[in-house]
């Protein structure tokens, strides 16, 4: 695999974070992230956000908020 650019790395970020994709792809992603500060910061930040989100306790959405969300979704879907 050739050297990846930042856009290719961004498009395959989930493969790197989730450990999916071929070994060759993960190696190319890892090499790029090792040498590209911008992508390394992006990956580190994304990883931290995922840790926070997965550690958060579930919460109940207030009924009024839920109703507004469903109404908005129905409107959007009916316009499609």
PyMOL commands that set and color helices and strands:
alter all, ss='L'
color gray80, all
select helices_A, chain A and resi 6-11+13-18+23-35+37-55+63-79
alter helices_A, ss='H'
color red, helices_A
deselect
rebuild
show_as cartoon
